[in-house]
Amino acid sequence: RKELVDELHGLRQKVLEFRQLQDEHDSVLCRLEQKEAFNFALFNYSPVWTVVVDQEGRVVRSNRAKRQSGSRLPNIGDVMYRDYASHHTIDMYKEMRECIDSGEKRTFRELRYKNRFLTITIAPFPGGAIITSQDITDRKQAEHDRERLIEELRNALNEVETLRGFLPICAHCKKIRDDKGFWTNVEDYISSRSLVDFSHTYCPGCAKELYPEIYEKRLKKSMCSD
């Protein structure tokens, strides 16, 4: 009878240990499921175009951003950069193979693909590689437009010369002495160093002195019109 009691006690202890193991297993399984759900949501709802390939470079899956990008989608089983997206300016299939074989990540920040520019990252993992890409065509165009505008402004500034310092000017005829010692008219001097054009006329004082009759007629006409 004592042996039966000891055996029963042992069985109860094993049942308790089994239940503890079962609880631990369930807890670990729950954490794994939560982690898997998190990783799936992170992958599927990331705004970055993402494609997963296996060790052979065959497409396994693509995320929602890639499927909704409007660009051509790779078929499951296509070899990335060989059966799909093979028109880059460099051999991306070779680059992908080297990443998977070496286990080292590579990033291509400005890679031309047809009429677009992409930023591509190939991140290897034991099962293959995760390939992310972003279309930076609009950003490149904005940079190009900005550089062109800066160049246009620089050229415009180069065409404009600012007159600075003291100018030797004749007190009688008002000619200006240039850097080479030659005396030139004010109009010629300023026109050669700026974008200013001159339109000749007479001030009221000179008009009265040189053409008094015409000046008086214009003065009377102006007073009548007022």
Biotite code that builds the C-alpha atoms (Angstrom):
import biotite.structure as struc

atoms = struc.array([
    struc.Atom([0.000, 0.000, 0.000], chain_id="A", res_id=1, res_name="ARG", atom_name="CA", element="C"),
    struc.Atom([2.858, 2.400, 0.766], chain_id="A", res_id=2, res_name="LYS", atom_name="CA", element="C"),
    struc.Atom([4.301, 1.706, -2.666], chain_id="A", res_id=3, res_name="GLU", atom_name="CA", element="C"),
    struc.Atom([0.988, 2.581, -4.268], chain_id="A", res_id=4, res_name="LEU", atom_name="CA", element="C"),
    struc.Atom([0.819, 5.833, -2.302], chain_id="A", res_id=5, res_name="VAL", atom_name="CA", element="C"),
    struc.Atom([4.377, 6.757, -3.336], chain_id="A", res_id=6, res_name="ASP", atom_name="CA", element="C"),
    struc.Atom([3.614, 5.911, -6.940], chain_id="A", res_id=7, res_name="GLU", atom_name="CA", element="C"),
    struc.Atom([0.460, 8.029, -6.855], chain_id="A", res_id=8, res_name="LEU", atom_name="CA", element="C"),
    struc.Atom([2.396, 10.910, -5.358], chain_id="A", res_id=9, res_name="HIS", atom_name="CA", element="C"),
    struc.Atom([4.982, 10.593, -8.107], chain_id="A", res_id=10, res_name="GLY", atom_name="CA", element="C"),
    struc.Atom([2.304, 10.590, -10.777], chain_id="A", res_id=11, res_name="LEU", atom_name="CA", element="C"),
    struc.Atom([0.726, 13.684, -9.310], chain_id="A", res_id=12, res_name="ARG", atom_name="CA", element="C"),
    struc.Atom([4.124, 15.409, -9.305], chain_id="A", res_id=13, res_name="GLN", atom_name="CA", element="C"),
    struc.Atom([4.683, 14.514, -12.955], chain_id="A", res_id=14, res_name="LYS", atom_name="CA", element="C"),
    struc.Atom([1.206, 15.761, -13.865], chain_id="A", res_id=15, res_name="VAL", atom_name="CA", element="C"),
    struc.Atom([2.005, 19.047, -12.139], chain_id="A", res_id=16, res_name="LEU", atom_name="CA", element="C"),
    struc.Atom([5.320, 19.341, -14.002], chain_id="A", res_id=17, res_name="GLU", atom_name="CA", element="C"),
    struc.Atom([3.586, 18.516, -17.254], chain_id="A", res_id=18, res_name="PHE", atom_name="CA", element="C"),
    struc.Atom([1.014, 21.230, -16.639], chain_id="A", res_id=19, res_name="ARG", atom_name="CA", element="C"),
    struc.Atom([3.786, 23.723, -15.912], chain_id="A", res_id=20, res_name="GLN", atom_name="CA", element="C"),
    struc.Atom([5.537, 22.752, -19.124], chain_id="A", res_id=21, res_name="LEU", atom_name="CA", element="C"),
    struc.Atom([2.261, 23.055, -20.986], chain_id="A", res_id=22, res_name="GLN", atom_name="CA", element="C"),
    struc.Atom([1.681, 26.537, -19.551], chain_id="A", res_id=23, res_name="ASP", atom_name="CA", element="C"),
    struc.Atom([5.207, 27.589, -20.511], chain_id="A", res_id=24, res_name="GLU", atom_name="CA", element="C"),
    struc.Atom([4.707, 26.157, -23.991], chain_id="A", res_id=25, res_name="HIS", atom_name="CA", element="C"),
    struc.Atom([1.423, 28.014, -24.405], chain_id="A", res_id=26, res_name="ASP", atom_name="CA", element="C"),
    struc.Atom([3.027, 31.245, -23.159], chain_id="A", res_id=27, res_name="SER", atom_name="CA", element="C"),
    struc.Atom([5.965, 30.924, -25.561], chain_id="A", res_id=28, res_name="VAL", atom_name="CA", element="C"),
    struc.Atom([3.609, 30.058, -28.415], chain_id="A", res_id=29, res_name="LEU", atom_name="CA", element="C"),
    struc.Atom([1.473, 33.111, -27.622], chain_id="A", res_id=30, res_name="CYS", atom_name="CA", element="C"),
    struc.Atom([4.523, 35.379, -27.630], chain_id="A", res_id=31, res_name="ARG", atom_name="CA", element="C"),
    struc.Atom([5.668, 33.882, -30.932], chain_id="A", res_id=32, res_name="LEU", atom_name="CA", element="C"),
    struc.Atom([2.242, 34.457, -32.457], chain_id="A", res_id=33, res_name="GLU", atom_name="CA", element="C"),
    struc.Atom([2.242, 38.062, -31.251], chain_id="A", res_id=34, res_name="GLN", atom_name="CA", element="C"),
    struc.Atom([5.741, 38.602, -32.622], chain_id="A", res_id=35, res_name="LYS", atom_name="CA", element="C"),
    struc.Atom([4.761, 37.022, -35.925], chain_id="A", res_id=36, res_name="GLU", atom_name="CA", element="C"),
    struc.Atom([1.663, 39.221, -36.136], chain_id="A", res_id=37, res_name="ALA", atom_name="CA", element="C"),
    struc.Atom([3.767, 42.300, -35.367], chain_id="A", res_id=38, res_name="PHE", atom_name="CA", element="C"),
    struc.Atom([6.397, 41.416, -37.962], chain_id="A", res_id=39, res_name="ASN", atom_name="CA", element="C"),
    struc.Atom([3.731, 40.731, -40.568], chain_id="A", res_id=40, res_name="PHE", atom_name="CA", element="C"),
    struc.Atom([2.013, 44.068, -39.893], chain_id="A", res_id=41, res_name="ALA", atom_name="CA", element="C"),
    struc.Atom([5.384, 45.851, -40.001], chain_id="A", res_id=42, res_name="LEU", atom_name="CA", element="C"),
    struc.Atom([6.195, 44.198, -43.318], chain_id="A", res_id=43, res_name="PHE", atom_name="CA", element="C"),
    struc.Atom([2.808, 44.454, -44.971], chain_id="A", res_id=44, res_name="ASN", atom_name="CA", element="C"),
    struc.Atom([1.918, 48.034, -43.965], chain_id="A", res_id=45, res_name="TYR", atom_name="CA", element="C"),
    struc.Atom([5.350, 49.616, -44.338], chain_id="A", res_id=46, res_name="SER", atom_name="CA", element="C"),
    struc.Atom([5.213, 52.533, -46.805], chain_id="A", res_id=47, res_name="PRO", atom_name="CA", element="C"),
    struc.Atom([8.480, 51.333, -48.365], chain_id="A", res_id=48, res_name="VAL", atom_name="CA", element="C"),
    struc.Atom([8.217, 48.963, -51.333], chain_id="A", res_id=49, res_name="TRP", atom_name="CA", element="C"),
    struc.Atom([9.393, 45.579, -50.064], chain_id="A", res_id=50, res_name="THR", atom_name="CA", element="C"),
    struc.Atom([10.054, 42.276, -51.840], chain_id="A", res_id=51, res_name="VAL", atom_name="CA", element="C"),
    struc.Atom([11.288, 39.091, -50.138], chain_id="A", res_id=52, res_name="VAL", atom_name="CA", element="C"),
    struc.Atom([13.370, 36.543, -52.068], chain_id="A", res_id=53, res_name="VAL", atom_name="CA", element="C"),
    struc.Atom([14.710, 33.124, -51.091], chain_id="A", res_id=54, res_name="ASP", atom_name="CA", element="C"),
    struc.Atom([18.289, 31.879, -51.238], chain_id="A", res_id=55, res_name="GLN", atom_name="CA", element="C"),
    struc.Atom([18.006, 31.420, -55.004], chain_id="A", res_id=56, res_name="GLU", atom_name="CA", element="C"),
    struc.Atom([16.715, 34.949, -55.508], chain_id="A", res_id=57, res_name="GLY", atom_name="CA", element="C"),
    struc.Atom([13.161, 33.818, -56.295], chain_id="A", res_id=58, res_name="ARG", atom_name="CA", element="C"),
    struc.Atom([10.360, 36.145, -55.198], chain_id="A", res_id=59, res_name="VAL", atom_name="CA", element="C"),
    struc.Atom([8.505, 34.811, -52.156], chain_id="A", res_id=60, res_name="VAL", atom_name="CA", element="C"),
    struc.Atom([6.226, 37.747, -51.313], chain_id="A", res_id=61, res_name="ARG", atom_name="CA", element="C"),
    struc.Atom([5.777, 41.500, -51.669], chain_id="A", res_id=62, res_name="SER", atom_name="CA", element="C"),
    struc.Atom([4.137, 43.961, -49.322], chain_id="A", res_id=63, res_name="ASN", atom_name="CA", element="C"),
    struc.Atom([1.073, 46.124, -49.700], chain_id="A", res_id=64, res_name="ARG", atom_name="CA", element="C"),
    struc.Atom([3.001, 49.291, -50.667], chain_id="A", res_id=65, res_name="ALA", atom_name="CA", element="C"),
    struc.Atom([4.634, 47.431, -53.527], chain_id="A", res_id=66, res_name="LYS", atom_name="CA", element="C"),
    struc.Atom([1.334, 45.963, -54.703], chain_id="A", res_id=67, res_name="ARG", atom_name="CA", element="C"),
    struc.Atom([-0.333, 49.395, -54.635], chain_id="A", res_id=68, res_name="GLN", atom_name="CA", element="C"),
    struc.Atom([2.583, 51.269, -56.230], chain_id="A", res_id=69, res_name="SER", atom_name="CA", element="C"),
    struc.Atom([1.092, 51.088, -59.717], chain_id="A", res_id=70, res_name="GLY", atom_name="CA", element="C"),
    struc.Atom([4.282, 49.606, -61.142], chain_id="A", res_id=71, res_name="SER", atom_name="CA", element="C"),
    struc.Atom([4.586, 46.110, -62.569], chain_id="A", res_id=72, res_name="ARG", atom_name="CA", element="C"),
    struc.Atom([4.577, 43.463, -59.833], chain_id="A", res_id=73, res_name="LEU", atom_name="CA", element="C"),
    struc.Atom([6.909, 40.462, -59.683], chain_id="A", res_id=74, res_name="PRO", atom_name="CA", element="C"),
    struc.Atom([5.260, 37.063, -59.883], chain_id="A", res_id=75, res_name="ASN", atom_name="CA", element="C"),
    struc.Atom([5.839, 34.599, -57.075], chain_id="A", res_id=76, res_name="ILE", atom_name="CA", element="C"),
    struc.Atom([8.751, 32.455, -58.218], chain_id="A", res_id=77, res_name="GLY", atom_name="CA", element="C"),
    struc.Atom([10.280, 35.089, -60.541], chain_id="A", res_id=78, res_name="ASP", atom_name="CA", element="C"),
    struc.Atom([14.016, 35.509, -60.110], chain_id="A", res_id=79, res_name="VAL", atom_name="CA", element="C"),
    struc.Atom([14.540, 39.064, -58.905], chain_id="A", res_id=80, res_name="MET", atom_name="CA", element="C"),
    struc.Atom([16.563, 41.276, -61.250], chain_id="A", res_id=81, res_name="TYR", atom_name="CA", element="C"),
    struc.Atom([16.644, 38.538, -63.873], chain_id="A", res_id=82, res_name="ARG", atom_name="CA", element="C"),
    struc.Atom([13.007, 37.728, -64.668], chain_id="A", res_id=83, res_name="ASP", atom_name="CA", element="C"),
    struc.Atom([11.820, 41.011, -63.111], chain_id="A", res_id=84, res_name="TYR", atom_name="CA", element="C"),
    struc.Atom([13.275, 44.572, -62.956], chain_id="A", res_id=85, res_name="ALA", atom_name="CA", element="C"),
    struc.Atom([16.292, 43.777, -65.098], chain_id="A", res_id=86, res_name="SER", atom_name="CA", element="C"),
    struc.Atom([16.711, 47.243, -66.687], chain_id="A", res_id=87, res_name="HIS", atom_name="CA", element="C"),
    struc.Atom([18.920, 48.931, -64.118], chain_id="A", res_id=88, res_name="HIS", atom_name="CA", element="C"),
    struc.Atom([22.106, 50.690, -65.139], chain_id="A", res_id=89, res_name="THR", atom_name="CA", element="C"),
    struc.Atom([24.159, 48.071, -63.243], chain_id="A", res_id=90, res_name="ILE", atom_name="CA", element="C"),
    struc.Atom([23.882, 44.282, -62.905], chain_id="A", res_id=91, res_name="ASP", atom_name="CA", element="C"),
    struc.Atom([21.541, 44.138, -59.900], chain_id="A", res_id=92, res_name="MET", atom_name="CA", element="C"),
    struc.Atom([21.170, 40.360, -60.129], chain_id="A", res_id=93, res_name="TYR", atom_name="CA", element="C"),
    struc.Atom([24.899, 40.027, -59.541], chain_id="A", res_id=94, res_name="LYS", atom_name="CA", element="C"),
    struc.Atom([24.717, 42.509, -56.668], chain_id="A", res_id=95, res_name="GLU", atom_name="CA", element="C"),
    struc.Atom([21.854, 40.566, -55.064], chain_id="A", res_id=96, res_name="MET", atom_name="CA", element="C"),
    struc.Atom([23.705, 37.253, -55.374], chain_id="A", res_id=97, res_name="ARG", atom_name="CA", element="C"),
    struc.Atom([26.801, 38.748, -53.746], chain_id="A", res_id=98, res_name="GLU", atom_name="CA", element="C"),
    struc.Atom([24.695, 40.131, -50.886], chain_id="A", res_id=99, res_name="CYS", atom_name="CA", element="C"),
    struc.Atom([23.012, 36.765, -50.232], chain_id="A", res_id=100, res_name="ILE", atom_name="CA", element="C"),
    struc.Atom([26.283, 34.827, -50.484], chain_id="A", res_id=101, res_name="ASP", atom_name="CA", element="C"),
    struc.Atom([28.301, 37.219, -48.297], chain_id="A", res_id=102, res_name="SER", atom_name="CA", element="C"),
    struc.Atom([25.519, 38.055, -45.827], chain_id="A", res_id=103, res_name="GLY", atom_name="CA", element="C"),
    struc.Atom([26.362, 41.773, -46.108], chain_id="A", res_id=104, res_name="GLU", atom_name="CA", element="C"),
    struc.Atom([23.774, 44.495, -46.685], chain_id="A", res_id=105, res_name="LYS", atom_name="CA", element="C"),
    struc.Atom([24.130, 46.913, -49.593], chain_id="A", res_id=106, res_name="ARG", atom_name="CA", element="C"),
    struc.Atom([22.409, 50.206, -50.307], chain_id="A", res_id=107, res_name="THR", atom_name="CA", element="C"),
    struc.Atom([22.187, 51.952, -53.683], chain_id="A", res_id=108, res_name="PHE", atom_name="CA", element="C"),
    struc.Atom([21.121, 55.531, -53.000], chain_id="A", res_id=109, res_name="ARG", atom_name="CA", element="C"),
    struc.Atom([20.556, 56.863, -56.523], chain_id="A", res_id=110, res_name="GLU", atom_name="CA", element="C"),
    struc.Atom([20.031, 54.052, -58.994], chain_id="A", res_id=111, res_name="LEU", atom_name="CA", element="C"),
    struc.Atom([18.531, 54.807, -62.389], chain_id="A", res_id=112, res_name="ARG", atom_name="CA", element="C"),
    struc.Atom([15.789, 52.457, -63.599], chain_id="A", res_id=113, res_name="TYR", atom_name="CA", element="C"),
    struc.Atom([14.374, 53.374, -67.031], chain_id="A", res_id=114, res_name="LYS", atom_name="CA", element="C"),
    struc.Atom([13.109, 56.957, -66.564], chain_id="A", res_id=115, res_name="ASN", atom_name="CA", element="C"),
    struc.Atom([13.068, 56.855, -62.756], chain_id="A", res_id=116, res_name="ARG", atom_name="CA", element="C"),
    struc.Atom([15.523, 57.074, -59.867], chain_id="A", res_id=117, res_name="PHE", atom_name="CA", element="C"),
    struc.Atom([15.340, 54.583, -56.978], chain_id="A", res_id=118, res_name="LEU", atom_name="CA", element="C"),
    struc.Atom([16.959, 54.041, -53.614], chain_id="A", res_id=119, res_name="THR", atom_name="CA", element="C"),
    struc.Atom([17.395, 50.284, -53.109], chain_id="A", res_id=120, res_name="ILE", atom_name="CA", element="C"),
    struc.Atom([18.588, 48.307, -50.083], chain_id="A", res_id=121, res_name="THR", atom_name="CA", element="C"),
    struc.Atom([19.300, 44.554, -50.160], chain_id="A", res_id=122, res_name="ILE", atom_name="CA", element="C"),
    struc.Atom([19.358, 43.091, -46.633], chain_id="A", res_id=123, res_name="ALA", atom_name="CA", element="C"),
    struc.Atom([20.252, 39.360, -46.526], chain_id="A", res_id=124, res_name="PRO", atom_name="CA", element="C"),
    struc.Atom([18.939, 36.950, -43.880], chain_id="A", res_id=125, res_name="PHE", atom_name="CA", element="C"),
    struc.Atom([19.305, 33.140, -43.508], chain_id="A", res_id=126, res_name="PRO", atom_name="CA", element="C"),
    struc.Atom([16.308, 32.471, -45.748], chain_id="A", res_id=127, res_name="GLY", atom_name="CA", element="C"),
    struc.Atom([17.255, 34.849, -48.565], chain_id="A", res_id=128, res_name="GLY", atom_name="CA", element="C"),
    struc.Atom([17.035, 38.645, -48.681], chain_id="A", res_id=129, res_name="ALA", atom_name="CA", element="C"),
    struc.Atom([14.648, 41.527, -48.083], chain_id="A", res_id=130, res_name="ILE", atom_name="CA", element="C"),
    struc.Atom([14.767, 44.114, -50.873], chain_id="A", res_id=131, res_name="ILE", atom_name="CA", element="C"),
    struc.Atom([13.357, 47.584, -50.159], chain_id="A", res_id=132, res_name="THR", atom_name="CA", element="C"),
    struc.Atom([13.084, 50.405, -52.680], chain_id="A", res_id=133, res_name="SER", atom_name="CA", element="C"),
    struc.Atom([11.850, 54.000, -52.792], chain_id="A", res_id=134, res_name="GLN", atom_name="CA", element="C"),
    struc.Atom([11.072, 56.148, -55.814], chain_id="A", res_id=135, res_name="ASP", atom_name="CA", element="C"),
    struc.Atom([13.072, 59.396, -55.492], chain_id="A", res_id=136, res_name="ILE", atom_name="CA", element="C"),
    struc.Atom([12.393, 60.695, -59.008], chain_id="A", res_id=137, res_name="THR", atom_name="CA", element="C"),
    struc.Atom([10.460, 63.754, -57.773], chain_id="A", res_id=138, res_name="ASP", atom_name="CA", element="C"),
    struc.Atom([13.213, 64.602, -55.304], chain_id="A", res_id=139, res_name="ARG", atom_name="CA", element="C"),
    struc.Atom([15.874, 64.308, -58.014], chain_id="A", res_id=140, res_name="LYS", atom_name="CA", element="C"),
    struc.Atom([13.828, 66.552, -60.315], chain_id="A", res_id=141, res_name="GLN", atom_name="CA", element="C"),
    struc.Atom([13.440, 69.122, -57.535], chain_id="A", res_id=142, res_name="ALA", atom_name="CA", element="C"),
    struc.Atom([17.198, 69.062, -56.920], chain_id="A", res_id=143, res_name="GLU", atom_name="CA", element="C"),
    struc.Atom([17.840, 69.480, -60.637], chain_id="A", res_id=144, res_name="HIS", atom_name="CA", element="C"),
    struc.Atom([15.427, 72.427, -60.840], chain_id="A", res_id=145, res_name="ASP", atom_name="CA", element="C"),
    struc.Atom([17.060, 74.043, -57.815], chain_id="A", res_id=146, res_name="ARG", atom_name="CA", element="C"),
    struc.Atom([20.557, 73.658, -59.271], chain_id="A", res_id=147, res_name="GLU", atom_name="CA", element="C"),
    struc.Atom([19.377, 75.094, -62.588], chain_id="A", res_id=148, res_name="ARG", atom_name="CA", element="C"),
    struc.Atom([17.790, 78.071, -60.817], chain_id="A", res_id=149, res_name="LEU", atom_name="CA", element="C"),
    struc.Atom([20.984, 78.694, -58.835], chain_id="A", res_id=150, res_name="ILE", atom_name="CA", element="C"),
    struc.Atom([23.004, 78.570, -62.051], chain_id="A", res_id=151, res_name="GLU", atom_name="CA", element="C"),
    struc.Atom([20.628, 81.016, -63.769], chain_id="A", res_id=152, res_name="GLU", atom_name="CA", element="C"),
    struc.Atom([20.864, 83.404, -60.814], chain_id="A", res_id=153, res_name="LEU", atom_name="CA", element="C"),
    struc.Atom([24.653, 83.101, -60.789], chain_id="A", res_id=154, res_name="ARG", atom_name="CA", element="C"),
    struc.Atom([24.808, 83.906, -64.501], chain_id="A", res_id=155, res_name="ASN", atom_name="CA", element="C"),
    struc.Atom([22.486, 86.850, -64.018], chain_id="A", res_id=156, res_name="ALA", atom_name="CA", element="C"),
    struc.Atom([24.645, 88.208, -61.206], chain_id="A", res_id=157, res_name="LEU", atom_name="CA", element="C"),
    struc.Atom([27.746, 87.810, -63.344], chain_id="A", res_id=158, res_name="ASN", atom_name="CA", element="C"),
    struc.Atom([26.143, 90.007, -66.020], chain_id="A", res_id=159, res_name="GLU", atom_name="CA", element="C"),
    struc.Atom([25.466, 92.822, -63.575], chain_id="A", res_id=160, res_name="VAL", atom_name="CA", element="C"),
    struc.Atom([28.349, 94.975, -62.357], chain_id="A", res_id=161, res_name="GLU", atom_name="CA", element="C"),
    struc.Atom([27.867, 97.319, -59.424], chain_id="A", res_id=162, res_name="THR", atom_name="CA", element="C"),
    struc.Atom([29.563, 100.729, -59.533], chain_id="A", res_id=163, res_name="LEU", atom_name="CA", element="C"),
    struc.Atom([31.398, 101.358, -56.273], chain_id="A", res_id=164, res_name="ARG", atom_name="CA", element="C"),
    struc.Atom([34.001, 103.723, -54.907], chain_id="A", res_id=165, res_name="GLY", atom_name="CA", element="C"),
    struc.Atom([34.993, 107.222, -56.113], chain_id="A", res_id=166, res_name="PHE", atom_name="CA", element="C"),
    struc.Atom([34.688, 108.278, -59.754], chain_id="A", res_id=167, res_name="LEU", atom_name="CA", element="C"),
    struc.Atom([36.976, 111.012, -61.124], chain_id="A", res_id=168, res_name="PRO", atom_name="CA", element="C"),
    struc.Atom([34.595, 113.316, -62.979], chain_id="A", res_id=169, res_name="ILE", atom_name="CA", element="C"),
    struc.Atom([35.340, 116.561, -64.818], chain_id="A", res_id=170, res_name="CYS", atom_name="CA", element="C"),
    struc.Atom([33.813, 119.557, -63.055], chain_id="A", res_id=171, res_name="ALA", atom_name="CA", element="C"),
    struc.Atom([33.022, 121.236, -66.376], chain_id="A", res_id=172, res_name="HIS", atom_name="CA", element="C"),
    struc.Atom([32.100, 118.669, -69.061], chain_id="A", res_id=173, res_name="CYS", atom_name="CA", element="C"),
    struc.Atom([31.175, 115.881, -66.589], chain_id="A", res_id=174, res_name="LYS", atom_name="CA", element="C"),
    struc.Atom([33.256, 113.221, -68.342], chain_id="A", res_id=175, res_name="LYS", atom_name="CA", element="C"),
    struc.Atom([34.514, 110.332, -66.213], chain_id="A", res_id=176, res_name="ILE", atom_name="CA", element="C"),
    struc.Atom([38.063, 109.014, -66.151], chain_id="A", res_id=177, res_name="ARG", atom_name="CA", element="C"),
    struc.Atom([38.132, 105.204, -66.372], chain_id="A", res_id=178, res_name="ASP", atom_name="CA", element="C"),
    struc.Atom([40.682, 102.725, -64.966], chain_id="A", res_id=179, res_name="ASP", atom_name="CA", element="C"),
    struc.Atom([42.905, 103.138, -68.053], chain_id="A", res_id=180, res_name="LYS", atom_name="CA", element="C"),
    struc.Atom([43.019, 106.911, -67.793], chain_id="A", res_id=181, res_name="GLY", atom_name="CA", element="C"),
    struc.Atom([40.639, 107.649, -70.669], chain_id="A", res_id=182, res_name="PHE", atom_name="CA", element="C"),
    struc.Atom([37.904, 110.235, -70.329], chain_id="A", res_id=183, res_name="TRP", atom_name="CA", element="C"),
    struc.Atom([34.460, 109.064, -71.460], chain_id="A", res_id=184, res_name="THR", atom_name="CA", element="C"),
    struc.Atom([30.940, 110.395, -71.335], chain_id="A", res_id=185, res_name="ASN", atom_name="CA", element="C"),
    struc.Atom([28.852, 109.519, -68.289], chain_id="A", res_id=186, res_name="VAL", atom_name="CA", element="C"),
    struc.Atom([26.424, 107.569, -70.471], chain_id="A", res_id=187, res_name="GLU", atom_name="CA", element="C"),
    struc.Atom([29.155, 105.469, -72.074], chain_id="A", res_id=188, res_name="ASP", atom_name="CA", element="C"),
    struc.Atom([30.870, 104.780, -68.761], chain_id="A", res_id=189, res_name="TYR", atom_name="CA", element="C"),
    struc.Atom([27.727, 103.594, -66.959], chain_id="A", res_id=190, res_name="ILE", atom_name="CA", element="C"),
    struc.Atom([26.330, 101.662, -69.942], chain_id="A", res_id=191, res_name="SER", atom_name="CA", element="C"),
    struc.Atom([29.546, 99.659, -70.307], chain_id="A", res_id=192, res_name="SER", atom_name="CA", element="C"),
    struc.Atom([29.384, 98.595, -66.654], chain_id="A", res_id=193, res_name="ARG", atom_name="CA", element="C"),
    struc.Atom([25.690, 97.924, -66.115], chain_id="A", res_id=194, res_name="SER", atom_name="CA", element="C"),
    struc.Atom([22.450, 97.043, -67.863], chain_id="A", res_id=195, res_name="LEU", atom_name="CA", element="C"),
    struc.Atom([21.263, 100.656, -67.858], chain_id="A", res_id=196, res_name="VAL", atom_name="CA", element="C"),
    struc.Atom([20.153, 102.333, -71.108], chain_id="A", res_id=197, res_name="ASP", atom_name="CA", element="C"),
    struc.Atom([19.840, 106.122, -71.389], chain_id="A", res_id=198, res_name="PHE", atom_name="CA", element="C"),
    struc.Atom([16.973, 108.119, -72.885], chain_id="A", res_id=199, res_name="SER", atom_name="CA", element="C"),
    struc.Atom([18.021, 111.735, -73.511], chain_id="A", res_id=200, res_name="HIS", atom_name="CA", element="C"),
    struc.Atom([15.775, 114.682, -72.695], chain_id="A", res_id=201, res_name="THR", atom_name="CA", element="C"),
    struc.Atom([16.075, 118.185, -71.131], chain_id="A", res_id=202, res_name="TYR", atom_name="CA", element="C"),
    struc.Atom([15.488, 119.167, -67.577], chain_id="A", res_id=203, res_name="CYS", atom_name="CA", element="C"),
    struc.Atom([13.267, 122.275, -67.056], chain_id="A", res_id=204, res_name="PRO", atom_name="CA", element="C"),
    struc.Atom([16.248, 124.540, -66.349], chain_id="A", res_id=205, res_name="GLY", atom_name="CA", element="C"),
    struc.Atom([18.156, 123.594, -69.515], chain_id="A", res_id=206, res_name="CYS", atom_name="CA", element="C"),
    struc.Atom([15.001, 123.676, -71.619], chain_id="A", res_id=207, res_name="ALA", atom_name="CA", element="C"),
    struc.Atom([14.272, 127.232, -70.433], chain_id="A", res_id=208, res_name="LYS", atom_name="CA", element="C"),
    struc.Atom([17.841, 128.328, -71.154], chain_id="A", res_id=209, res_name="GLU", atom_name="CA", element="C"),
    struc.Atom([18.243, 126.680, -74.572], chain_id="A", res_id=210, res_name="LEU", atom_name="CA", element="C"),
    struc.Atom([14.698, 126.866, -75.965], chain_id="A", res_id=211, res_name="TYR", atom_name="CA", element="C"),
    struc.Atom([12.886, 129.632, -74.081], chain_id="A", res_id=212, res_name="PRO", atom_name="CA", element="C"),
    struc.Atom([10.037, 129.981, -76.600], chain_id="A", res_id=213, res_name="GLU", atom_name="CA", element="C"),
    struc.Atom([9.224, 126.303, -76.638], chain_id="A", res_id=214, res_name="ILE", atom_name="CA", element="C"),
    struc.Atom([9.538, 126.210, -72.855], chain_id="A", res_id=215, res_name="TYR", atom_name="CA", element="C"),
    struc.Atom([7.076, 129.068, -72.407], chain_id="A", res_id=216, res_name="GLU", atom_name="CA", element="C"),
    struc.Atom([4.546, 127.451, -74.770], chain_id="A", res_id=217, res_name="LYS", atom_name="CA", element="C"),
    struc.Atom([4.727, 124.136, -72.921], chain_id="A", res_id=218, res_name="ARG", atom_name="CA", element="C"),
    struc.Atom([4.475, 125.890, -69.578], chain_id="A", res_id=219, res_name="LEU", atom_name="CA", element="C"),
    struc.Atom([1.334, 127.793, -70.629], chain_id="A", res_id=220, res_name="LYS", atom_name="CA", element="C"),
    struc.Atom([-0.173, 124.627, -72.108], chain_id="A", res_id=221, res_name="LYS", atom_name="CA", element="C"),
    struc.Atom([0.489, 122.773, -68.899], chain_id="A", res_id=222, res_name="SER", atom_name="CA", element="C"),
    struc.Atom([-1.093, 125.566, -66.780], chain_id="A", res_id=223, res_name="MET", atom_name="CA", element="C"),
    struc.Atom([-4.189, 125.608, -69.031], chain_id="A", res_id=224, res_name="CYS", atom_name="CA", element="C"),
    struc.Atom([-4.656, 121.891, -68.792], chain_id="A", res_id=225, res_name="SER", atom_name="CA", element="C"),
    struc.Atom([-4.446, 122.107, -64.983], chain_id="A", res_id=226, res_name="ASP", atom_name="CA", element="C"),
])
